[in-house]
Amino acid sequence: MKTVITFGTFDLFHIGHLNLLRRASQLGEKLVVGISSDQFVYQKKQRMPIFKADDRQRIIRALTWVDNTFIEESFDRKRQYILEHHADILVMGDNWKGHFDEFEDICDVVYLPRTTGISTTEILEAIQEL
Ligand code: C2G
């Protein structure tokens, strides 16, 4: 039985997020998702998320492929999260390619192709242009 772990902001949940989570779930029997805290999103993106962490977590938790969720507070704790959740595979979109190779000593690290043509930033820009 393999446990897959993945991390993300998942703000303005969209089809790119859905595809990533579906494909991640297919790599194992259990999928655990770390959802970035609002402060961590600010550190990563220099802007606050549109949806609060609690709401983003509720949306992810409602997906049938997702078995467990938690709030990710920082990059520094990634090793701890992987170990705590007994993850066998770390999955991220390939915009993160190479960034998490340091965890190959404790799990497999897989980068999946991103869905093209959609991102939270592009959605925000499209709305602003209306
Ligand atoms: N993603 C994707 N296709 C898109 C958009 C996003 O496959 N069109 C993937 C990303 O590659 C990532 C996941 O969906 O694996 C979540 O993306 P974001 O919400 O943008 O998360 P991010 O801010 O990159 O958080 O510790 C690492 C992070 O917390 C990653």
Backbone and ligand atoms as CSV (ligand in chain L), in Angstrom:
chain,resi,resn,atom,element,x,y,z
A,1,MET,N,N,0.854,-1.202,0.000
A,1,MET,CA,C,0.000,0.000,0.000
A,1,MET,C,C,0.885,1.247,0.000
A,2,LYS,N,N,0.789,2.051,-1.066
A,2,LYS,CA,C,1.651,3.234,-1.181
A,2,LYS,C,C,0.886,4.514,-0.843
A,3,THR,N,N,1.559,5.372,-0.076
A,3,THR,CA,C,0.987,6.682,0.250
A,3,THR,C,C,1.680,7.749,-0.595
A,4,VAL,N,N,0.854,8.578,-1.234
A,4,VAL,CA,C,1.348,9.682,-2.060
A,4,VAL,C,C,1.094,10.975,-1.299
A,5,ILE,N,N,2.073,11.877,-1.314
A,5,ILE,CA,C,1.873,13.193,-0.694
A,5,ILE,C,C,2.111,14.270,-1.745
A,6,THR,N,N,1.322,15.332,-1.685
A,6,THR,CA,C,1.556,16.478,-2.563
A,6,THR,C,C,1.222,17.746,-1.789
A,7,PHE,N,N,1.725,18.864,-2.296
A,7,PHE,CA,C,1.571,20.148,-1.599
A,7,PHE,C,C,1.124,21.215,-2.582
A,8,GLY,N,N,0.355,22.176,-2.098
A,8,GLY,CA,C,0.013,23.287,-2.989
A,8,GLY,C,C,-0.851,24.325,-2.300
A,9,THR,N,N,-1.045,25.428,-3.008
A,9,THR,CA,C,-1.905,26.506,-2.516
A,9,THR,C,C,-3.366,26.180,-2.816
A,10,PHE,N,N,-3.625,25.736,-4.052
A,10,PHE,CA,C,-4.973,25.371,-4.513
A,10,PHE,C,C,-5.956,26.525,-4.302
A,11,ASP,N,N,-5.513,27.744,-4.668
A,11,ASP,CA,C,-6.398,28.913,-4.570
A,11,ASP,C,C,-7.217,29.011,-5.855
A,12,LEU,N,N,-8.462,29.423,-5.778
A,12,LEU,CA,C,-9.387,29.470,-6.934
A,12,LEU,C,C,-9.314,28.111,-7.654
A,13,PHE,N,N,-9.654,27.069,-6.927
A,13,PHE,CA,C,-9.492,25.682,-7.401
A,13,PHE,C,C,-9.938,25.522,-8.865
A,14,HIS,N,N,-9.053,24.971,-9.693
A,14,HIS,CA,C,-9.336,24.890,-11.131
A,14,HIS,C,C,-8.926,23.521,-11.700
A,15,ILE,N,N,-9.142,23.355,-13.005
A,15,ILE,CA,C,-8.942,22.042,-13.646
A,15,ILE,C,C,-7.482,21.564,-13.581
A,16,GLY,N,N,-6.528,22.496,-13.563
A,16,GLY,CA,C,-5.110,22.114,-13.423
A,16,GLY,C,C,-4.869,21.440,-12.076
A,17,HIS,N,N,-5.469,21.987,-11.027
A,17,HIS,CA,C,-5.361,21.384,-9.695
A,17,HIS,C,C,-6.019,19.998,-9.694
A,18,LEU,N,N,-7.213,19.934,-10.312
A,18,LEU,CA,C,-7.961,18.673,-10.343
A,18,LEU,C,C,-7.157,17.578,-11.052
A,19,ASN,N,N,-6.593,17.924,-12.210
A,19,ASN,CA,C,-5.809,16.944,-12.977
A,19,ASN,C,C,-4.617,16.446,-12.165
A,20,LEU,N,N,-3.942,17.391,-11.510
A,20,LEU,CA,C,-2.750,17.027,-10.720
A,20,LEU,C,C,-3.128,16.053,-9.595
A,21,LEU,N,N,-4.222,16.351,-8.899
A,21,LEU,CA,C,-4.623,15.505,-7.765
A,21,LEU,C,C,-5.110,14.141,-8.244
A,22,ARG,N,N,-5.820,14.127,-9.360
A,22,ARG,CA,C,-6.291,12.837,-9.904
A,22,ARG,C,C,-5.094,11.964,-10.290
A,23,ARG,N,N,-4.143,12.550,-11.004
A,23,ARG,CA,C,-2.988,11.757,-11.443
A,23,ARG,C,C,-2.119,11.339,-10.258
A,24,ALA,N,N,-2.009,12.209,-9.265
A,24,ALA,CA,C,-1.231,11.869,-8.053
A,24,ALA,C,C,-1.879,10.674,-7.360
A,25,SER,N,N,-3.206,10.683,-7.278
A,25,SER,CA,C,-3.916,9.605,-6.567
A,25,SER,C,C,-3.720,8.269,-7.276
A,26,GLN,N,N,-3.523,8.320,-8.592
A,26,GLN,CA,C,-3.366,7.070,-9.363
A,26,GLN,C,C,-2.009,6.401,-9.116
A,27,LEU,N,N,-1.082,7.134,-8.493
A,27,LEU,CA,C,0.254,6.576,-8.247
A,27,LEU,C,C,0.319,5.730,-6.973
A,28,GLY,N,N,-0.754,5.759,-6.169
A,28,GLY,CA,C,-0.732,4.981,-4.930
A,28,GLY,C,C,-2.132,4.656,-4.469
A,29,GLU,N,N,-2.222,4.184,-3.231
A,29,GLU,CA,C,-3.545,3.800,-2.678
A,29,GLU,C,C,-4.104,4.895,-1.787
A,30,LYS,N,N,-3.201,5.772,-1.275
A,30,LYS,CA,C,-3.654,6.806,-0.340
A,30,LYS,C,C,-3.040,8.140,-0.761
A,31,LEU,N,N,-3.858,9.201,-0.779
A,31,LEU,CA,C,-3.342,10.532,-1.166
A,31,LEU,C,C,-3.508,11.514,-0.002
A,32,VAL,N,N,-2.383,12.116,0.388
A,32,VAL,CA,C,-2.357,13.115,1.451
A,32,VAL,C,C,-1.958,14.450,0.817
A,33,VAL,N,N,-2.710,15.518,1.137
A,33,VAL,CA,C,-2.453,16.815,0.502
A,33,VAL,C,C,-2.155,17.885,1.555
A,34,GLY,N,N,-1.004,18.532,1.414
A,34,GLY,CA,C,-0.636,19.660,2.271
A,34,GLY,C,C,-1.075,20.958,1.606
A,35,ILE,N,N,-1.883,21.713,2.314
A,35,ILE,CA,C,-2.424,22.966,1.768
A,35,ILE,C,C,-1.723,24.141,2.441
A,36,SER,N,N,-1.181,25.043,1.628
A,36,SER,CA,C,-0.372,26.141,2.173
A,36,SER,C,C,-1.192,27.039,3.080
A,37,SER,N,N,-0.625,27.370,4.249
A,37,SER,CA,C,-1.279,28.343,5.133
A,37,SER,C,C,-1.295,29.702,4.425
A,38,ASP,N,N,-2.146,30.601,4.870
A,38,ASP,CA,C,-2.237,31.917,4.225
A,38,ASP,C,C,-0.899,32.659,4.317
A,39,GLN,N,N,-0.230,32.559,5.462
A,39,GLN,CA,C,1.072,33.231,5.624
A,39,GLN,C,C,2.127,32.636,4.697
A,40,PHE,N,N,2.086,31.313,4.542
A,40,PHE,CA,C,3.058,30.650,3.657
A,40,PHE,C,C,2.804,31.074,2.203
A,41,VAL,N,N,1.533,31.224,1.825
A,41,VAL,CA,C,1.225,31.697,0.466
A,41,VAL,C,C,1.831,33.091,0.287
A,42,TYR,N,N,1.684,33.925,1.292
A,42,TYR,CA,C,2.227,35.294,1.191
A,42,TYR,C,C,3.746,35.253,0.989
A,43,GLN,N,N,4.412,34.362,1.746
A,43,GLN,CA,C,5.880,34.218,1.594
A,43,GLN,C,C,6.247,33.789,0.172
A,44,LYS,N,N,5.463,32.827,-0.388
A,44,LYS,CA,C,5.782,32.280,-1.714
A,44,LYS,C,C,5.453,33.254,-2.820
A,45,LYS,N,N,4.306,33.939,-2.695
A,45,LYS,CA,C,3.777,34.687,-3.848
A,45,LYS,C,C,3.694,36.199,-3.641
A,46,GLN,N,N,4.074,36.654,-2.455
A,46,GLN,CA,C,3.989,38.082,-2.110
A,46,GLN,C,C,2.576,38.645,-2.292
A,47,ARG,N,N,1.583,37.799,-2.161
A,47,ARG,CA,C,0.198,38.254,-2.066
A,47,ARG,C,C,-0.592,37.220,-1.275
A,48,MET,N,N,-1.651,37.705,-0.610
A,48,MET,CA,C,-2.477,36.774,0.155
A,48,MET,C,C,-3.359,35.984,-0.816
A,49,PRO,N,N,-3.709,34.743,-0.458
A,49,PRO,CA,C,-4.620,33.993,-1.338
A,49,PRO,C,C,-6.011,34.634,-1.341
A,50,ILE,N,N,-6.794,34.351,-2.382
A,50,ILE,CA,C,-8.175,34.857,-2.433
A,50,ILE,C,C,-9.022,34.080,-1.421
A,51,PHE,N,N,-8.886,32.752,-1.425
A,51,PHE,CA,C,-9.634,31.919,-0.474
A,51,PHE,C,C,-8.746,31.606,0.730
A,52,LYS,N,N,-9.327,31.668,1.915
A,52,LYS,CA,C,-8.591,31.357,3.146
A,52,LYS,C,C,-8.234,29.867,3.207
A,53,ALA,N,N,-7.184,29.560,3.973
A,53,ALA,CA,C,-6.680,28.180,4.052
A,53,ALA,C,C,-7.777,27.190,4.451
A,54,ASP,N,N,-8.613,27.598,5.395
A,54,ASP,CA,C,-9.652,26.682,5.862
A,54,ASP,C,C,-10.611,26.304,4.726
A,55,ASP,N,N,-10.980,27.279,3.905
A,55,ASP,CA,C,-11.884,27.009,2.779
A,55,ASP,C,C,-11.167,26.188,1.699
A,56,ARG,N,N,-9.896,26.522,1.423
A,56,ARG,CA,C,-9.145,25.755,0.419
A,56,ARG,C,C,-9.026,24.299,0.876
A,57,GLN,N,N,-8.819,24.118,2.180
A,57,GLN,CA,C,-8.701,22.756,2.712
A,57,GLN,C,C,-10.031,21.999,2.597
A,58,ARG,N,N,-11.150,22.685,2.864
A,58,ARG,CA,C,-12.464,22.016,2.765
A,58,ARG,C,C,-12.742,21.534,1.353
A,59,ILE,N,N,-12.342,22.349,0.377
A,59,ILE,CA,C,-12.569,21.972,-1.031
A,59,ILE,C,C,-11.749,20.720,-1.362
A,60,ILE,N,N,-10.479,20.715,-0.977
A,60,ILE,CA,C,-9.610,19.572,-1.297
A,60,ILE,C,C,-10.094,18.305,-0.570
A,61,ARG,N,N,-10.487,18.498,0.682
A,61,ARG,CA,C,-10.924,17.357,1.495
A,61,ARG,C,C,-12.175,16.691,0.907
A,62,ALA,N,N,-12.980,17.468,0.177
A,62,ALA,CA,C,-14.225,16.942,-0.385
A,62,ALA,C,C,-13.997,16.038,-1.604
A,63,LEU,N,N,-12.778,16.056,-2.150
A,63,LEU,CA,C,-12.515,15.243,-3.342
A,63,LEU,C,C,-12.401,13.766,-2.961
A,64,THR,N,N,-13.009,12.915,-3.784
A,64,THR,CA,C,-13.028,11.493,-3.431
A,64,THR,C,C,-11.624,10.869,-3.468
A,65,TRP,N,N,-10.718,11.431,-4.250
A,65,TRP,CA,C,-9.360,10.847,-4.342
A,65,TRP,C,C,-8.496,11.185,-3.148
A,66,VAL,N,N,-8.927,12.162,-2.332
A,66,VAL,CA,C,-8.073,12.666,-1.249
A,66,VAL,C,C,-8.450,11.989,0.066
A,67,ASP,N,N,-7.437,11.396,0.707
A,67,ASP,CA,C,-7.701,10.667,1.949
A,67,ASP,C,C,-7.420,11.491,3.193
A,68,ASN,N,N,-6.490,12.446,3.088
A,68,ASN,CA,C,-6.121,13.229,4.268
A,68,ASN,C,C,-5.542,14.574,3.825
A,69,THR,N,N,-5.771,15.591,4.638
A,69,THR,CA,C,-5.199,16.914,4.330
A,69,THR,C,C,-4.597,17.498,5.607
A,70,PHE,N,N,-3.680,18.438,5.420
A,70,PHE,CA,C,-3.136,19.179,6.556
A,70,PHE,C,C,-2.670,20.534,6.039
A,71,ILE,N,N,-2.369,21.442,6.949
A,71,ILE,CA,C,-1.909,22.772,6.544
A,71,ILE,C,C,-0.380,22.799,6.533
A,72,GLU,N,N,0.171,23.205,5.391
A,72,GLU,CA,C,1.628,23.309,5.224
A,72,GLU,C,C,2.063,24.716,5.631
A,73,GLU,N,N,2.960,24.780,6.620
A,73,GLU,CA,C,3.351,26.091,7.158
A,73,GLU,C,C,4.590,26.675,6.489
A,74,SER,N,N,5.491,25.805,6.002
A,74,SER,CA,C,6.729,26.337,5.395
A,74,SER,C,C,7.442,25.259,4.591
A,75,PHE,N,N,8.352,25.716,3.714
A,75,PHE,CA,C,9.179,24.771,2.951
A,75,PHE,C,C,10.045,23.933,3.897
A,76,ASP,N,N,10.499,24.569,4.991
A,76,ASP,CA,C,11.476,23.931,5.897
A,76,ASP,C,C,10.946,22.653,6.530
A,77,ARG,N,N,9.626,22.553,6.620
A,77,ARG,CA,C,9.056,21.384,7.315
A,77,ARG,C,C,8.709,20.238,6.365
A,78,LYS,N,N,9.101,20.379,5.086
A,78,LYS,CA,C,8.651,19.376,4.106
A,78,LYS,C,C,9.114,17.964,4.484
A,79,ARG,N,N,10.385,17.855,4.907
A,79,ARG,CA,C,10.908,16.533,5.283
A,79,ARG,C,C,10.065,15.938,6.417
A,80,GLN,N,N,9.780,16.784,7.413
A,80,GLN,CA,C,8.973,16.351,8.566
A,80,GLN,C,C,7.580,15.881,8.120
A,81,TYR,N,N,6.954,16.636,7.215
A,81,TYR,CA,C,5.612,16.256,6.731
A,81,TYR,C,C,5.650,14.907,6.014
A,82,ILE,N,N,6.669,14.716,5.186
A,82,ILE,CA,C,6.770,13.459,4.416
A,82,ILE,C,C,6.909,12.283,5.387
A,83,LEU,N,N,7.751,12.471,6.408
A,83,LEU,CA,C,7.981,11.391,7.381
A,83,LEU,C,C,6.740,11.150,8.241
A,84,GLU,N,N,6.140,12.234,8.731
A,84,GLU,CA,C,4.950,12.116,9.592
A,84,GLU,C,C,3.820,11.339,8.921
A,85,HIS,N,N,3.660,11.588,7.602
A,85,HIS,CA,C,2.544,10.972,6.870
A,85,HIS,C,C,2.957,9.655,6.202
A,86,HIS,N,N,4.184,9.199,6.493
A,86,HIS,CA,C,4.700,7.934,5.956
A,86,HIS,C,C,4.526,7.871,4.437
A,87,ALA,N,N,4.872,8.969,3.772
A,87,ALA,CA,C,4.676,9.036,2.321
A,87,ALA,C,C,5.753,8.238,1.593
A,88,ASP,N,N,5.327,7.484,0.588
A,88,ASP,CA,C,6.261,6.731,-0.254
A,88,ASP,C,C,6.638,7.529,-1.494
A,89,ILE,N,N,5.734,8.424,-1.928
A,89,ILE,CA,C,5.960,9.183,-3.167
A,89,ILE,C,C,5.576,10.645,-2.935
A,90,LEU,N,N,6.474,11.542,-3.285
A,90,LEU,CA,C,6.152,12.978,-3.292
A,90,LEU,C,C,5.858,13.369,-4.736
A,91,VAL,N,N,4.695,13.947,-4.960
A,91,VAL,CA,C,4.299,14.364,-6.315
A,91,VAL,C,C,4.143,15.877,-6.359
A,92,MET,N,N,4.717,16.501,-7.392
A,92,MET,CA,C,4.501,17.939,-7.632
A,92,MET,C,C,4.400,18.167,-9.131
A,93,GLY,N,N,3.794,19.275,-9.525
A,93,GLY,CA,C,3.763,19.653,-10.931
A,93,GLY,C,C,5.176,20.009,-11.400
A,94,ASP,N,N,5.397,19.887,-12.721
A,94,ASP,CA,C,6.780,20.011,-13.198
A,94,ASP,C,C,7.313,21.438,-13.252
A,95,ASN,N,N,6.485,22.410,-12.835
A,95,ASN,CA,C,7.063,23.748,-12.626
A,95,ASN,C,C,8.004,23.727,-11.414
A,96,TRP,N,N,7.927,22.667,-10.604
A,96,TRP,CA,C,8.802,22.500,-9.434
A,96,TRP,C,C,9.940,21.523,-9.709
A,97,LYS,N,N,10.120,21.143,-10.974
A,97,LYS,CA,C,11.110,20.109,-11.322
A,97,LYS,C,C,12.480,20.401,-10.691
A,98,GLY,N,N,13.033,19.411,-10.012
A,98,GLY,CA,C,14.362,19.554,-9.400
A,98,GLY,C,C,14.339,20.124,-7.994
A,99,HIS,N,N,13.275,20.865,-7.645
A,99,HIS,CA,C,13.267,21.580,-6.363
A,99,HIS,C,C,13.230,20.662,-5.142
A,100,PHE,N,N,12.656,19.476,-5.317
A,100,PHE,CA,C,12.473,18.624,-4.142
A,100,PHE,C,C,13.256,17.311,-4.239
A,101,ASP,N,N,14.266,17.294,-5.102
A,101,ASP,CA,C,15.068,16.076,-5.288
A,101,ASP,C,C,15.795,15.675,-4.007
A,102,GLU,N,N,16.000,16.631,-3.109
A,102,GLU,CA,C,16.713,16.334,-1.845
A,102,GLU,C,C,15.967,15.285,-0.991
A,103,PHE,N,N,14.668,15.066,-1.300
A,103,PHE,CA,C,13.905,14.103,-0.494
A,103,PHE,C,C,13.941,12.688,-1.067
A,104,GLU,N,N,14.745,12.518,-2.131
A,104,GLU,CA,C,14.840,11.176,-2.748
A,104,GLU,C,C,15.440,10.147,-1.797
A,105,ASP,N,N,16.058,10.612,-0.685
A,105,ASP,CA,C,16.590,9.651,0.292
A,105,ASP,C,C,15.479,9.037,1.154
A,106,ILE,N,N,14.287,9.671,1.179
A,106,ILE,CA,C,13.205,9.117,2.027
A,106,ILE,C,C,11.958,8.703,1.239
A,107,CYS,N,N,11.848,9.127,-0.029
A,107,CYS,CA,C,10.673,8.730,-0.847
A,107,CYS,C,C,11.011,8.900,-2.330
A,108,ASP,N,N,10.131,8.383,-3.192
A,108,ASP,CA,C,10.273,8.677,-4.631
A,108,ASP,C,C,9.774,10.093,-4.859
A,109,VAL,N,N,10.394,10.800,-5.775
A,109,VAL,CA,C,9.969,12.175,-6.083
A,109,VAL,C,C,9.561,12.209,-7.556
A,110,VAL,N,N,8.296,12.560,-7.789
A,110,VAL,CA,C,7.744,12.520,-9.153
A,110,VAL,C,C,7.201,13.902,-9.512
A,111,TYR,N,N,7.604,14.411,-10.676
A,111,TYR,CA,C,7.073,15.690,-11.170
A,111,TYR,C,C,6.147,15.382,-12.347
A,112,LEU,N,N,4.877,15.763,-12.228
A,112,LEU,CA,C,3.903,15.493,-13.293
A,112,LEU,C,C,3.756,16.728,-14.183
A,113,PRO,N,N,3.504,16.520,-15.473
A,113,PRO,CA,C,3.337,17.668,-16.369
A,113,PRO,C,C,2.173,18.554,-15.922
A,114,ARG,N,N,2.404,19.849,-15.930
A,114,ARG,CA,C,1.340,20.803,-15.577
A,114,ARG,C,C,0.283,20.841,-16.670
A,115,THR,N,N,-0.942,21.122,-16.299
A,115,THR,CA,C,-1.990,21.372,-17.298
A,115,THR,C,C,-1.708,22.746,-17.909
A,116,THR,N,N,-1.677,22.773,-19.243
A,116,THR,CA,C,-1.329,24.049,-19.887
A,116,THR,C,C,-2.542,24.979,-19.958
A,117,GLY,N,N,-2.267,26.263,-20.031
A,117,GLY,CA,C,-3.297,27.272,-20.313
A,117,GLY,C,C,-4.161,27.673,-19.140
A,118,ILE,N,N,-3.827,27.213,-17.931
A,118,ILE,CA,C,-4.634,27.658,-16.786
A,118,ILE,C,C,-3.764,27.775,-15.529
A,119,SER,N,N,-4.003,28.840,-14.789
A,119,SER,CA,C,-3.359,29.017,-13.480
A,119,SER,C,C,-4.191,30.037,-12.705
A,120,THR,N,N,-4.008,30.044,-11.393
A,120,THR,CA,C,-4.736,31.007,-10.561
A,120,THR,C,C,-4.426,32.436,-11.029
A,121,THR,N,N,-3.151,32.687,-11.348
A,121,THR,CA,C,-2.750,34.033,-11.786
A,121,THR,C,C,-3.479,34.412,-13.073
A,122,GLU,N,N,-3.544,33.462,-14.041
A,122,GLU,CA,C,-4.236,33.769,-15.306
A,122,GLU,C,C,-5.732,34.004,-15.091
A,123,ILE,N,N,-6.338,33.266,-14.155
A,123,ILE,CA,C,-7.764,33.468,-13.856
A,123,ILE,C,C,-7.959,34.882,-13.303
A,124,LEU,N,N,-7.089,35.269,-12.373
A,124,LEU,CA,C,-7.196,36.608,-11.772
A,124,LEU,C,C,-7.039,37.696,-12.835
A,125,GLU,N,N,-6.082,37.497,-13.731
A,125,GLU,CA,C,-5.853,38.491,-14.786
A,125,GLU,C,C,-7.062,38.583,-15.713
A,126,ALA,N,N,-7.629,37.410,-16.061
A,126,ALA,CA,C,-8.790,37.395,-16.959
A,126,ALA,C,C,-9.971,38.115,-16.315
A,127,ILE,N,N,-10.162,37.928,-15.017
A,127,ILE,CA,C,-11.276,38.594,-14.324
A,127,ILE,C,C,-11.049,40.107,-14.313
A,128,GLN,N,N,-9.796,40.503,-14.081
A,128,GLN,CA,C,-9.501,41.942,-14.027
A,128,GLN,C,C,-9.734,42.629,-15.364
A,129,GLU,N,N,-9.602,41.843,-16.464
A,129,GLU,CA,C,-9.792,42.428,-17.795
A,129,GLU,C,C,-11.251,42.536,-18.197
A,130,LEU,N,N,-12.165,41.921,-17.407
A,130,LEU,CA,C,-13.598,41.944,-17.792
A,130,LEU,C,C,-14.156,43.378,-17.785
L,1,C2G,N1,N,-0.658,22.672,-11.231
L,1,C2G,C1,C,-0.770,21.973,-12.434
L,1,C2G,N2,N,-1.268,22.623,-13.532
L,1,C2G,C2,C,-1.655,23.914,-13.462
L,1,C2G,C3,C,-1.562,24.621,-12.259
L,1,C2G,C4,C,-1.060,23.966,-11.133
L,1,C2G,O1,O,-0.409,20.789,-12.535
L,1,C2G,N3,N,-2.109,24.503,-14.589
L,1,C2G,C5,C,-0.111,21.978,-10.073
L,1,C2G,C6,C,1.169,22.624,-9.530
L,1,C2G,O2,O,2.284,22.245,-10.322
L,1,C2G,C7,C,1.227,22.108,-8.114
L,1,C2G,C8,C,-0.274,21.998,-7.752
L,1,C2G,O3,O,-1.007,22.028,-8.979
L,1,C2G,O4,O,1.819,20.814,-8.062
L,1,C2G,C9,C,-0.719,23.142,-6.877
L,1,C2G,O5,O,-0.383,24.346,-7.527
L,1,C2G,P1,P,-0.417,25.729,-6.729
L,1,C2G,O6,O,-1.715,25.892,-6.069
L,1,C2G,O7,O,0.081,26.801,-7.631
L,1,C2G,O8,O,0.624,25.445,-5.551
L,1,C2G,P2,P,2.034,26.096,-5.300
L,1,C2G,O9,O,1.843,27.491,-4.828
L,1,C2G,O10,O,2.937,25.793,-6.431
L,1,C2G,O11,O,2.487,25.288,-3.988
L,1,C2G,O12,O,5.624,23.292,-1.065
L,1,C2G,C10,C,5.294,23.537,-2.385
L,1,C2G,C11,C,4.109,24.330,-2.553
L,1,C2G,O13,O,3.296,24.512,-1.491
L,1,C2G,C12,C,3.554,24.403,-3.937
